[in-house]
């Protein structure tokens, strides 16, 4: 399942640099996560790095984008292949 940044976001920029798939982008007024690029850090970290660094805990599961671990792994491998 992709993650979602809710309205609690303070646009502190802590999460953006942590994302290994560059899924987090600056929005107006809050940041947002591209569900097509979010892998919940599967393939890179044991848990989502953006959640770990968020000072206001505004990053939550996106119930509209439910994916299995296998699907997230496939997405991560596809993103890596695009960057080569």
C-alpha positions in Angstrom: 0.0 0.0 0.0 1.4 3.4 -0.9 1.7 6.0 1.8 -0.2 9.3 2.1 0.8 12.6 3.7 -2.2 14.1 5.4 -3.2 17.7 6.3 -1.1 17.6 9.5 2.1 18.1 7.3 4.1 21.2 8.3 6.2 21.1 5.0 9.4 20.7 7.0 11.2 18.8 4.2 12.4 16.0 6.5 10.8 13.2 4.5 11.7 14.2 0.9 15.4 13.4 1.0 14.7 10.1 2.9 12.7 8.6 0.1 14.8 6.1 -2.0 12.3 6.3 -4.9 11.8 10.0 -5.0 8.1 9.5 -4.5 7.7 12.6 -2.2 7.3 15.9 -3.8 6.7 19.4 -2.5 3.1 20.6 -2.9 1.3 23.7 -2.0 0.9 23.9 1.0 1.9 20.3 2.0 4.0 17.6 0.5 2.5 14.7 -1.3 3.5 11.1 -2.2 3.2 9.8 -5.7 1.5 6.3 -5.2 3.1 5.1 -8.5 6.6 5.6 -7.0 5.9 4.7 -3.3 7.1 1.3 -2.4 7.0 1.8 1.4 10.8 1.4 1.2 10.3 -2.4 0.4 13.6 -3.5 -1.1 15.6 -0.8 0.6 14.7 -0.5 4.3 12.8 -2.6 6.9 10.2 0.1 7.4 9.3 3.4 5.6 12.0 5.9 6.2 9.7 8.9 5.7 7.6 7.8 8.7 10.7 7.5 10.9 11.8 11.1 10.2 8.4 12.8 10.2 8.2 15.1 13.3 4.4 15.4 13.2 3.5 11.8 12.2 1.4 12.9 9.2 2.4 10.0 6.9 -0.2 7.2 7.0 -1.2 4.2 4.8 -3.2 5.2 1.7 -6.3 3.0 1.8 -7.0 3.8 -1.8 -3.7 2.2 -2.9 -3.5 -1.2 -1.3 -0.6 -3.4 -2.5 1.0 -6.6 -1.4 4.7 -7.0 -0.5 5.3 -8.8 -3.8 3.7 -5.9 -5.7 5.8 -3.3 -3.8 8.9 -5.3 -4.6 8.0 -5.5 -8.3 7.4 -1.7 -8.3 10.8 -1.1 -6.7 12.6 -3.3 -9.2 10.7 -1.5 -12.0 11.8 1.9 -10.7 15.4 0.8 -10.5 15.2 -0.5 -14.1 13.9 2.9 -15.3 16.8 4.7 -13.7 19.5 2.6 -15.4 
